[in-house]
């Protein structure tokens, strides 16, 4: 019997080949059954505010939410961000639209749970930043601006505690 790592690799490769016809990024509705480049499965665990594991065809796979970046473990609002993702994903059947793979082997995806676009909702709640470096459009930038203006979530913190995670990581590397 093939190893789990081999099965996971085959599953991801098959998805990569079919991903050319995926839904437009940030579609307002979740994908329909039968759409290509789509994973379905239950949550296994939440790692932090922008990544989680789900069971896909019996195999545990790691996912990273597309176009957002949540506070790192040692940053302000990290715990609340993780809890927000956990509550959104809950016990629902998850729908994940393949976007890409990251350097850590995680599937980068747009995710829906119970009809809610999770990536968008986390930014709207102020639980994550829009991550412009890898975004293909600015849809979530506008959502972030609304959260900032309303001082939701991390945007209610003092300015010194709102450092974007990518800036924080770069500063910690130096």
N, C-alpha and C positions, 0 to 999 in steps of 0.2 A: 504494500500500500504506500502511495507517495506521502512524503512528509507534509506536515501542515504548511511549512514555509514554501515548499514546492507548489502545493495546491493554491496558496495565497498568490504566489507569483503568476501562476497560470490564469487565475481569476482576474487579476489586475491587468495582465497583458491582453486578455480577451476583451476586457472593458476598454482599454486604450484603443484597440482597433475599431471598436464600435462608437467611440466618443465623437467622431467627426459630425455626427448628426444629433448631438445633444440639444437640449432646449437652450434658448438664449439665456445668457447669464442674467440673474435677477428677475426671471419671469415671475409674474404676480401669482400664478397658480402652480401648485405642485405638478410634477410630471404625471402622465397617465400610465397605467400598466401597459407594458409592451414598448414604451419609449426606450430607445437605445441609450447606453451610457448611464443607466440608472441602477442603483443598488437599493434593496429593500431589506430591512432586518431590525431586530431589537437591540437596544442599548446593552452593552456589557458594563462599561464604566466610563466615568468622566475624569480626565486627567487634570484639566484646568479649564479656564474660561473659553478656550477656542479649539480644544481637541478632545477626542473621545474614542472609545473602542465600541464596535458593533459586530454582531454575529451575522455574517453573510454566507448563506449556503453552508452553514455549519462551521465556518472558519472565522476566527476573531480577526478583525482588520482595524487598523488605526486610521482615523480621519482627522483632518485639519479643516476648520471652517474657512471658506474662501473669502478673501478681501476684508477680513477683520483681524485685529490683533488685540487680545485681552491682556490685562495686567499680569506680569510675571509673579511667581509665588511670593517674592519678597517685596513686591510693590503694594502701595495702597490700593484697595478695592479688589485685590486678587481673590480673596475668599468669596466676596459677594458675586463676583463675575462667575466663578466656578459654580456657585449655588444657582445662579440664574440659568446657566446652561443645563444643569442637572434638572431644574424644575421644568424647563421647556421640553427637554427630551423625554423625561419621565419614563413611563412604561408604555409609551406609544410605539407603534410600528414606524420606523424611521424611513424616510425617502431621501436618498443621497444622490445628487447629480454630479458625476465625475467632471472635474475641471482639469486636473493635472496631478502629478506626483511631486512631492517635495523631496529634498535631499535626504530626509530621514526615512523615506519609504512610505510615508503616510499619503493617503488619497486626499487631495484637496477637493472639497466639494461644497456645493450649495446644498443645504439640508432643510427638509421640512419635517415637522412633527405635528400630528393632529391638524394638518392644514395650515400651520403657521410657518412662514419662512424664518428659520431660526437665526441665520446670519443677520438678516435685517432687524429682527426683533431685539437681538442683543445690542446692536448699535442704537436702536431707538430707545431702549431702556437706559442707555449710558453704561452698559456693562462691558462694552468693548469699543475700541477705536476702529474707524475705517482705516484700512491698510492700503494706502495708495500705490505702494511700490509694485504690488502684484495684481492690482485691480485692472480689469479691462474696460471699465467705465466708471463714472463718478456717481452712480445712483446712490451708493451708501454715504457718499460725502454729504449729500443733501440731508439724508436721514440724521447723520451725525450733527450737522448744523442745527437741526431742530432740537435734538437732545441737549446740545450746548446751551442754546437760547433758553430752554426750559429748565436748565440746571438739573437734569435728571442723572441719577447714578453718580458715576465718577466725576461728572461735570459740576456736582455740588461741592466737591472737595476744594480746598485752597489750591491756588495755581501751582504751587511747588509740589503738590502731590499728584498732579495730572500728567506727569511726564509720559509721553508715548512709549510703549514697550520696546519698540525698535531703537529708540534713542537710549533708553535705560540699558538695554543689552549691549549696545556699542560702548557706552560709558563704562560698563562693568568689565568689558574685555580689555580696556586700556590700563 
